[in-house]
Amino acid sequence: MDERFIDLEVKLAFQDRLIRELDGLVRQLATRLDQTDRELAQLKQSVLSPDKPVGAANEPPPHY
């Protein structure tokens, strides 16, 4: 009977550790996703900016 309790405690300890590790990973990925969303929004805003014509990216620089 004691051996079964020990086995359950060991399994619980491993599961707790795994849950903590997965939680940390999910938090890291959420942070990276938030940062990527902000960068994408900035890129969209700079590309669609009204002071910059749409075709300006295809024009050669003024020194040509």
N, C-alpha and C positions, 0 to 999 in steps of 0.2 A: 504494500500500500504506500509506504513512504517513497519507494522508487518511482511510483507513478506521479506523486506530487513533485518530486525533483524534476522529472522529465517535463512536466507541465510548466514549472518555473523556468526551466532552461528555454523552452520554446517561447514562453512569454517574453523573456529577456531579449531573445533574438528578434522577435516581432517588434518589440518596443524600439530597439535600435534601428531596425529597418524603416519603421514608420518615421522616426526622427530624420534619418538620412533622406528619405523620399520627400519629406516636408521641406527640408533645406533645398533640395533640388528643384522642387516646384516653385519655391519662393525665388530662387535665382532665375529660373526661366520666366517667371512673371515679371521680374524686374527688367530683364532683357527685352521682353516683349513690349513693356511699357515704353522703354527707351526707343525701341525700334519704331513704335507707333508715333512717338513725338518727332523722330527724325523724318519719317515719311510725311507727316503733316507739314513739316518745315520745307521739305523738298517740293511738295505739291504747291505750297504757297509761293515759293520762289519761282517755280516754273510758270504758274498761272498768274503771276504778279501783273497788275495792269500797267505798271510803268515799264515793263519789259515786253516788247513785241514778241509774238510767237516765233517768228522766223529769225530772230536775232541769233539764235544758237547756230544756225547754218551759214551765217554771213562770215566772211573772213575778217580777221582783226584789222583795225585801221592802219597798221603799219605795212600792209601789203599793197 
